[in-house]
Amino acid sequence: MNEGRLLDASALLALIFREPGFEEVAAACPAAISAANLSEVIAKLVDRGVPPAEAVAVHLDADLDVIPISEDVALRAGILGNVTRRFGLSLGDRLCLATAQLNGFEALTTDAAWEGLAGELGICITNIRPRAD
């Protein structure tokens, strides 16, 4: 069962490819992912040559709840376009943030640009990448 953590596509890809920060994502599972972000992950895996059946099963291996894109999430993501424009966020990013807002989730990402949005959006955003000091 999800403990209130929502993975961005970048966070799940970090886990799959054992990139820096993957341990934090592994510790967060079970978690949730929006259907839009799961689609991004599957596309990236297929682009890298992973057989489609294996790519589709990735969320099962990570023990993820898939959150559908509801009308409320779609509307909120559209509104977030104005707020997030200066950060250069994609539609997938906005759908993830809208899902986090509406469900009270902490969002895990590798995108440092999101950190500036936490207070503005009223959600917890965790960048799983270790900081180089």
Biotite code that builds the C-alpha atoms (Angstrom):
import biotite.structure as struc

atoms = struc.array([
    struc.Atom([0.000, 0.000, 0.000], chain_id="A", res_id=1, res_name="MET", atom_name="CA", element="C"),
    struc.Atom([1.222, 3.514, -0.879], chain_id="A", res_id=2, res_name="ASN", atom_name="CA", element="C"),
    struc.Atom([2.529, 5.565, 2.042], chain_id="A", res_id=3, res_name="GLU", atom_name="CA", element="C"),
    struc.Atom([1.819, 8.971, 0.497], chain_id="A", res_id=4, res_name="GLY", atom_name="CA", element="C"),
    struc.Atom([4.755, 9.114, -1.909], chain_id="A", res_id=5, res_name="ARG", atom_name="CA", element="C"),
    struc.Atom([4.370, 9.789, -5.622], chain_id="A", res_id=6, res_name="LEU", atom_name="CA", element="C"),
    struc.Atom([7.179, 9.045, -8.070], chain_id="A", res_id=7, res_name="LEU", atom_name="CA", element="C"),
    struc.Atom([7.940, 11.257, -11.020], chain_id="A", res_id=8, res_name="ASP", atom_name="CA", element="C"),
    struc.Atom([9.053, 9.368, -14.147], chain_id="A", res_id=9, res_name="ALA", atom_name="CA", element="C"),
    struc.Atom([12.638, 10.450, -13.452], chain_id="A", res_id=10, res_name="SER", atom_name="CA", element="C"),
    struc.Atom([12.567, 8.909, -9.966], chain_id="A", res_id=11, res_name="ALA", atom_name="CA", element="C"),
    struc.Atom([11.308, 5.544, -11.246], chain_id="A", res_id=12, res_name="LEU", atom_name="CA", element="C"),
    struc.Atom([13.907, 5.589, -14.033], chain_id="A", res_id=13, res_name="LEU", atom_name="CA", element="C"),
    struc.Atom([16.614, 6.285, -11.429], chain_id="A", res_id=14, res_name="ALA", atom_name="CA", element="C"),
    struc.Atom([15.446, 3.183, -9.548], chain_id="A", res_id=15, res_name="LEU", atom_name="CA", element="C"),
    struc.Atom([15.320, 1.009, -12.664], chain_id="A", res_id=16, res_name="ILE", atom_name="CA", element="C"),
    struc.Atom([18.764, 2.064, -13.914], chain_id="A", res_id=17, res_name="PHE", atom_name="CA", element="C"),
    struc.Atom([20.336, 2.261, -10.435], chain_id="A", res_id=18, res_name="ARG", atom_name="CA", element="C"),
    struc.Atom([21.225, 5.913, -10.961], chain_id="A", res_id=19, res_name="GLU", atom_name="CA", element="C"),
    struc.Atom([22.280, 8.230, -8.113], chain_id="A", res_id=20, res_name="PRO", atom_name="CA", element="C"),
    struc.Atom([19.485, 8.483, -5.554], chain_id="A", res_id=21, res_name="GLY", atom_name="CA", element="C"),
    struc.Atom([17.866, 5.160, -6.440], chain_id="A", res_id=22, res_name="PHE", atom_name="CA", element="C"),
    struc.Atom([18.214, 3.976, -2.835], chain_id="A", res_id=23, res_name="GLU", atom_name="CA", element="C"),
    struc.Atom([15.835, 6.711, -1.673], chain_id="A", res_id=24, res_name="GLU", atom_name="CA", element="C"),
    struc.Atom([13.275, 5.628, -4.256], chain_id="A", res_id=25, res_name="VAL", atom_name="CA", element="C"),
    struc.Atom([13.634, 1.971, -3.260], chain_id="A", res_id=26, res_name="ALA", atom_name="CA", element="C"),
    struc.Atom([13.076, 2.931, 0.380], chain_id="A", res_id=27, res_name="ALA", atom_name="CA", element="C"),
    struc.Atom([9.956, 4.906, -0.616], chain_id="A", res_id=28, res_name="ALA", atom_name="CA", element="C"),
    struc.Atom([8.283, 1.881, -2.221], chain_id="A", res_id=29, res_name="CYS", atom_name="CA", element="C"),
    struc.Atom([5.536, 0.910, -2.151], chain_id="A", res_id=30, res_name="PRO", atom_name="CA", element="C"),
    struc.Atom([4.596, 4.235, -3.672], chain_id="A", res_id=31, res_name="ALA", atom_name="CA", element="C"),
    struc.Atom([2.332, 5.656, -6.366], chain_id="A", res_id=32, res_name="ALA", atom_name="CA", element="C"),
    struc.Atom([2.901, 6.991, -9.869], chain_id="A", res_id=33, res_name="ILE", atom_name="CA", element="C"),
    struc.Atom([0.533, 8.863, -12.140], chain_id="A", res_id=34, res_name="SER", atom_name="CA", element="C"),
    struc.Atom([-0.578, 7.043, -15.279], chain_id="A", res_id=35, res_name="ALA", atom_name="CA", element="C"),
    struc.Atom([1.041, 9.802, -17.360], chain_id="A", res_id=36, res_name="ALA", atom_name="CA", element="C"),
    struc.Atom([4.414, 9.324, -15.691], chain_id="A", res_id=37, res_name="ASN", atom_name="CA", element="C"),
    struc.Atom([4.178, 5.542, -16.025], chain_id="A", res_id=38, res_name="LEU", atom_name="CA", element="C"),
    struc.Atom([3.603, 6.081, -19.746], chain_id="A", res_id=39, res_name="SER", atom_name="CA", element="C"),
    struc.Atom([6.769, 8.210, -19.902], chain_id="A", res_id=40, res_name="GLU", atom_name="CA", element="C"),
    struc.Atom([8.769, 5.470, -18.179], chain_id="A", res_id=41, res_name="VAL", atom_name="CA", element="C"),
    struc.Atom([7.486, 2.748, -20.505], chain_id="A", res_id=42, res_name="ILE", atom_name="CA", element="C"),
    struc.Atom([8.296, 4.882, -23.563], chain_id="A", res_id=43, res_name="ALA", atom_name="CA", element="C"),
    struc.Atom([11.837, 5.492, -22.294], chain_id="A", res_id=44, res_name="LYS", atom_name="CA", element="C"),
    struc.Atom([12.381, 1.786, -21.613], chain_id="A", res_id=45, res_name="LEU", atom_name="CA", element="C"),
    struc.Atom([11.104, 0.752, -25.046], chain_id="A", res_id=46, res_name="VAL", atom_name="CA", element="C"),
    struc.Atom([13.313, 3.444, -26.632], chain_id="A", res_id=47, res_name="ASP", atom_name="CA", element="C"),
    struc.Atom([16.281, 1.835, -24.840], chain_id="A", res_id=48, res_name="ARG", atom_name="CA", element="C"),
    struc.Atom([15.428, -1.581, -26.280], chain_id="A", res_id=49, res_name="GLY", atom_name="CA", element="C"),
    struc.Atom([13.520, -3.148, -23.373], chain_id="A", res_id=50, res_name="VAL", atom_name="CA", element="C"),
    struc.Atom([10.903, -5.564, -24.759], chain_id="A", res_id=51, res_name="PRO", atom_name="CA", element="C"),
    struc.Atom([7.421, -4.030, -24.440], chain_id="A", res_id=52, res_name="PRO", atom_name="CA", element="C"),
    struc.Atom([6.086, -6.790, -22.156], chain_id="A", res_id=53, res_name="ALA", atom_name="CA", element="C"),
    struc.Atom([8.966, -6.220, -19.722], chain_id="A", res_id=54, res_name="GLU", atom_name="CA", element="C"),
    struc.Atom([8.547, -2.448, -19.895], chain_id="A", res_id=55, res_name="ALA", atom_name="CA", element="C"),
    struc.Atom([4.838, -2.692, -19.122], chain_id="A", res_id=56, res_name="VAL", atom_name="CA", element="C"),
    struc.Atom([5.514, -4.888, -16.058], chain_id="A", res_id=57, res_name="ALA", atom_name="CA", element="C"),
    struc.Atom([7.968, -2.424, -14.479], chain_id="A", res_id=58, res_name="VAL", atom_name="CA", element="C"),
    struc.Atom([5.425, -0.860, -12.128], chain_id="A", res_id=59, res_name="HIS", atom_name="CA", element="C"),
    struc.Atom([4.526, -4.294, -10.766], chain_id="A", res_id=60, res_name="LEU", atom_name="CA", element="C"),
    struc.Atom([8.165, -4.983, -9.880], chain_id="A", res_id=61, res_name="ASP", atom_name="CA", element="C"),
    struc.Atom([8.397, -1.648, -8.057], chain_id="A", res_id=62, res_name="ALA", atom_name="CA", element="C"),
    struc.Atom([5.104, -2.208, -6.176], chain_id="A", res_id=63, res_name="ASP", atom_name="CA", element="C"),
    struc.Atom([3.465, 0.983, -7.456], chain_id="A", res_id=64, res_name="LEU", atom_name="CA", element="C"),
    struc.Atom([-0.147, 2.094, -7.321], chain_id="A", res_id=65, res_name="ASP", atom_name="CA", element="C"),
    struc.Atom([-1.024, 3.727, -10.648], chain_id="A", res_id=66, res_name="VAL", atom_name="CA", element="C"),
    struc.Atom([-3.125, 6.857, -10.198], chain_id="A", res_id=67, res_name="ILE", atom_name="CA", element="C"),
    struc.Atom([-5.376, 7.612, -13.197], chain_id="A", res_id=68, res_name="PRO", atom_name="CA", element="C"),
    struc.Atom([-5.522, 11.065, -14.720], chain_id="A", res_id=69, res_name="ILE", atom_name="CA", element="C"),
    struc.Atom([-8.888, 12.336, -13.546], chain_id="A", res_id=70, res_name="SER", atom_name="CA", element="C"),
    struc.Atom([-10.671, 15.423, -14.759], chain_id="A", res_id=71, res_name="GLU", atom_name="CA", element="C"),
    struc.Atom([-9.616, 17.218, -11.548], chain_id="A", res_id=72, res_name="ASP", atom_name="CA", element="C"),
    struc.Atom([-5.954, 16.344, -12.144], chain_id="A", res_id=73, res_name="VAL", atom_name="CA", element="C"),
    struc.Atom([-6.175, 17.439, -15.785], chain_id="A", res_id=74, res_name="ALA", atom_name="CA", element="C"),
    struc.Atom([-7.709, 20.781, -14.802], chain_id="A", res_id=75, res_name="LEU", atom_name="CA", element="C"),
    struc.Atom([-5.174, 21.365, -12.023], chain_id="A", res_id=76, res_name="ARG", atom_name="CA", element="C"),
    struc.Atom([-2.267, 20.502, -14.340], chain_id="A", res_id=77, res_name="ALA", atom_name="CA", element="C"),
    struc.Atom([-3.576, 23.028, -16.856], chain_id="A", res_id=78, res_name="GLY", atom_name="CA", element="C"),
    struc.Atom([-3.722, 25.725, -14.192], chain_id="A", res_id=79, res_name="ILE", atom_name="CA", element="C"),
    struc.Atom([-0.197, 24.847, -13.053], chain_id="A", res_id=80, res_name="LEU", atom_name="CA", element="C"),
    struc.Atom([1.104, 25.772, -16.513], chain_id="A", res_id=81, res_name="GLY", atom_name="CA", element="C"),
    struc.Atom([1.104, 29.419, -15.508], chain_id="A", res_id=82, res_name="ASN", atom_name="CA", element="C"),
    struc.Atom([2.802, 28.751, -12.156], chain_id="A", res_id=83, res_name="VAL", atom_name="CA", element="C"),
    struc.Atom([5.461, 26.382, -13.524], chain_id="A", res_id=84, res_name="THR", atom_name="CA", element="C"),
    struc.Atom([6.289, 28.109, -16.820], chain_id="A", res_id=85, res_name="ARG", atom_name="CA", element="C"),
    struc.Atom([9.403, 29.799, -15.426], chain_id="A", res_id=86, res_name="ARG", atom_name="CA", element="C"),
    struc.Atom([10.730, 26.378, -14.352], chain_id="A", res_id=87, res_name="PHE", atom_name="CA", element="C"),
    struc.Atom([10.261, 24.859, -17.820], chain_id="A", res_id=88, res_name="GLY", atom_name="CA", element="C"),
    struc.Atom([8.148, 21.934, -16.644], chain_id="A", res_id=89, res_name="LEU", atom_name="CA", element="C"),
    struc.Atom([6.530, 19.517, -19.076], chain_id="A", res_id=90, res_name="SER", atom_name="CA", element="C"),
    struc.Atom([2.922, 18.354, -19.120], chain_id="A", res_id=91, res_name="LEU", atom_name="CA", element="C"),
    struc.Atom([4.041, 15.107, -17.458], chain_id="A", res_id=92, res_name="GLY", atom_name="CA", element="C"),
    struc.Atom([5.696, 17.130, -14.679], chain_id="A", res_id=93, res_name="ASP", atom_name="CA", element="C"),
    struc.Atom([2.549, 19.181, -14.159], chain_id="A", res_id=94, res_name="ARG", atom_name="CA", element="C"),
    struc.Atom([0.370, 16.064, -14.089], chain_id="A", res_id=95, res_name="LEU", atom_name="CA", element="C"),
    struc.Atom([2.633, 14.587, -11.418], chain_id="A", res_id=96, res_name="CYS", atom_name="CA", element="C"),
    struc.Atom([2.520, 17.768, -9.332], chain_id="A", res_id=97, res_name="LEU", atom_name="CA", element="C"),
    struc.Atom([-1.253, 18.071, -9.726], chain_id="A", res_id=98, res_name="ALA", atom_name="CA", element="C"),
    struc.Atom([-1.673, 14.444, -8.636], chain_id="A", res_id=99, res_name="THR", atom_name="CA", element="C"),
    struc.Atom([0.525, 15.118, -5.597], chain_id="A", res_id=100, res_name="ALA", atom_name="CA", element="C"),
    struc.Atom([-1.461, 18.238, -4.703], chain_id="A", res_id=101, res_name="GLN", atom_name="CA", element="C"),
    struc.Atom([-4.867, 16.634, -4.992], chain_id="A", res_id=102, res_name="LEU", atom_name="CA", element="C"),
    struc.Atom([-3.884, 13.479, -3.091], chain_id="A", res_id=103, res_name="ASN", atom_name="CA", element="C"),
    struc.Atom([-1.620, 14.999, -0.438], chain_id="A", res_id=104, res_name="GLY", atom_name="CA", element="C"),
    struc.Atom([1.400, 13.040, -1.699], chain_id="A", res_id=105, res_name="PHE", atom_name="CA", element="C"),
    struc.Atom([5.080, 13.822, -1.334], chain_id="A", res_id=106, res_name="GLU", atom_name="CA", element="C"),
    struc.Atom([6.558, 14.006, -4.862], chain_id="A", res_id=107, res_name="ALA", atom_name="CA", element="C"),
    struc.Atom([9.928, 12.331, -5.530], chain_id="A", res_id=108, res_name="LEU", atom_name="CA", element="C"),
    struc.Atom([11.890, 13.529, -8.557], chain_id="A", res_id=109, res_name="THR", atom_name="CA", element="C"),
    struc.Atom([15.387, 14.036, -9.925], chain_id="A", res_id=110, res_name="THR", atom_name="CA", element="C"),
    struc.Atom([14.463, 17.480, -11.256], chain_id="A", res_id=111, res_name="ASP", atom_name="CA", element="C"),
    struc.Atom([16.089, 20.151, -9.064], chain_id="A", res_id=112, res_name="ALA", atom_name="CA", element="C"),
    struc.Atom([13.846, 22.815, -10.646], chain_id="A", res_id=113, res_name="ALA", atom_name="CA", element="C"),
    struc.Atom([10.875, 21.399, -8.742], chain_id="A", res_id=114, res_name="TRP", atom_name="CA", element="C"),
    struc.Atom([12.380, 22.324, -5.378], chain_id="A", res_id=115, res_name="GLU", atom_name="CA", element="C"),
    struc.Atom([11.450, 25.982, -5.894], chain_id="A", res_id=116, res_name="GLY", atom_name="CA", element="C"),
    struc.Atom([7.792, 25.004, -6.247], chain_id="A", res_id=117, res_name="LEU", atom_name="CA", element="C"),
    struc.Atom([7.225, 23.163, -2.968], chain_id="A", res_id=118, res_name="ALA", atom_name="CA", element="C"),
    struc.Atom([6.131, 26.168, -0.931], chain_id="A", res_id=119, res_name="GLY", atom_name="CA", element="C"),
    struc.Atom([4.211, 27.735, -3.776], chain_id="A", res_id=120, res_name="GLU", atom_name="CA", element="C"),
    struc.Atom([2.221, 24.548, -4.388], chain_id="A", res_id=121, res_name="LEU", atom_name="CA", element="C"),
    struc.Atom([1.878, 23.550, -0.745], chain_id="A", res_id=122, res_name="GLY", atom_name="CA", element="C"),
    struc.Atom([3.335, 20.077, -1.230], chain_id="A", res_id=123, res_name="ILE", atom_name="CA", element="C"),
    struc.Atom([6.478, 18.260, -0.182], chain_id="A", res_id=124, res_name="CYS", atom_name="CA", element="C"),
    struc.Atom([8.901, 17.765, -3.071], chain_id="A", res_id=125, res_name="ILE", atom_name="CA", element="C"),
    struc.Atom([12.022, 15.627, -2.614], chain_id="A", res_id=126, res_name="THR", atom_name="CA", element="C"),
    struc.Atom([14.889, 15.676, -5.082], chain_id="A", res_id=127, res_name="ASN", atom_name="CA", element="C"),
    struc.Atom([16.369, 12.189, -4.750], chain_id="A", res_id=128, res_name="ILE", atom_name="CA", element="C"),
    struc.Atom([19.695, 13.143, -6.360], chain_id="A", res_id=129, res_name="ARG", atom_name="CA", element="C"),
    struc.Atom([22.530, 13.556, -3.874], chain_id="A", res_id=130, res_name="PRO", atom_name="CA", element="C"),
    struc.Atom([23.839, 17.091, -3.773], chain_id="A", res_id=131, res_name="ARG", atom_name="CA", element="C"),
    struc.Atom([27.426, 17.761, -4.746], chain_id="A", res_id=132, res_name="ALA", atom_name="CA", element="C"),
    struc.Atom([28.896, 20.112, -2.180], chain_id="A", res_id=133, res_name="ASP", atom_name="CA", element="C"),
])
